[in-house]
Amino acid sequence: MWSIEILNDTVDAELDALPIDMRAKFERICDLIRSVGLTHVGEPYVKPLGDKLWEMRMSGRAGISRAIYITQIGRRIVILRAFVKKTQKTPPSEIRLARQRAKSLVGQ
């Protein structure tokens, strides 16, 4: 069974700041991963970003949002960043921020 963790209070606040319909889709994707396993969930719900980063893909009335995560040993997903997306591609600055946050997990 997969567990899904939020990196810290900052990321928790980012998730809370998402519009309610996008937050609900985030929760549905998490439930899907827990019930069938991450290896059985693909697009349109999750997509690789490269360098061990993945994104959960949510949409709603206000547009689209993403939650960037990494997987860890023991079927563990750690959410590193959540944001409402303004452009077609995930901005490089968001990927850099997620990578920087992932460094705090080294050794865990």
N, C-alpha and C positions, 0 to 999 in steps of 0.2 A: 504494500500500500504506500502511496506517495504522500508525503507531508509537505505542506506549503507554509512557509514562514515569511514574515515581513522583516527586512533587515534591521530596521530601527524605527523610532518614533517619527523621524522625518519622512520616511517612506509611508508610514501609516497615515500621516497627515496628507501626503500627496494623494493617496488612495481616497481618503475621506473628502478631498477637494474635487474629485471627479463628479460630474453630474450623476444624479441618482440612477438613471437608466444605464449609464456606462459602468457604474459600480455594480449594478445588478448583473450585467453581462460578465464582469470580472469574476463575480462569485459563481456564476454558472459554469464558466470555464474551469475554475478551481474544482468545483464539484465533479465535472466531467473527468478531469485528470485523476481525482481521487477514486472515482468509480471504475474507470476502464484502464487507467494507467497512461502515463505520458507517452509511451511508445505507440499508443493507439489513437492519439490525438494529433491531428495535423492541421493544415490550412483548411478553413480560414481562421481557426482559433489560435494556433501558434505557428511561428515561423522563425527559422534560424537567422541570426544577424551576423554570425561569424565570431570567431575567437571565443567560443564557449558561451556567448550571449544569445539569448532567445527573447522573443517578444510575444506576449499575449495581446491579441488584437480585438479591441472592442469598438463598437460604433453606437451612436445614439442620435437623438434629435439635434444635439449641439455639435455634431461632427464625429471625429474619430479620436480614440485614445489608445495608448499603449502602456503595458506594464513590462518592463525589461527584467529578466531573471536569469539566474544560472542554476545548474543542477549541481548537487553535491553528493558525495558518497552516502549510501543508505537511502536512496530514493527520496531525496530531499530537494525541494525547490526553494530558492531564496529570492524574493522580490526585491530588486535593487532600486527601481525608479518607476514612477507612474506619472503620466502627463497627458494632456490633451494635445493632439498633433495638429499643426497648422499647415504642414506641407505634405506633398505626396510621399517623399522618402522620409524615413526616420532621421532627424537631424544628427549630424556627426557629434555635435555638442552633447546631445542626450546620451549617445553611445559612450562618449568619453567619460561623462559623469558616472554612468553605470559601471564602467570598467574601474574607475577610481574607487567607487564604493565596494566593488568586489574584492579589491586588494585587502580590505579589512577582514575578509573571511579566510585568508591564507593561513593554513595551519589548523583550521577547525575541522 
